Amino acid sequence: MTTTKDTMYEQVDAVLDKLRPFLLRDGGDVELVDVEDGVVMLRLLGACGSCPSSTITLKAGIERALLEEVPGFVEIEQVF
């Protein structure tokens, strides 16, 4: 049986797959670590992990896309 958490995880993963080419183009990537109570935990990889603009990438890019496309999404937490 599919749970709400599984469904949200799949929806978040689908959004990240749409955004991934833009991150890869700049030498980075993103890993979905977990989804819990609407909070999405992500790890930025490669160039994105050490980029001074990573906060902007998370908030203005990824978080905005998740707010638009994933019902129940609350916020992003960056995991190191």
Secondary structure, 3 states (H helix, E strand, C coil): CCCHHHHHHHHHHHHHHHHHHHHHHCCEEEEEEEEECCEEEEEEEEHHHHCCCHHHHHHHHHHHHHHHHCCCCCEEEECC
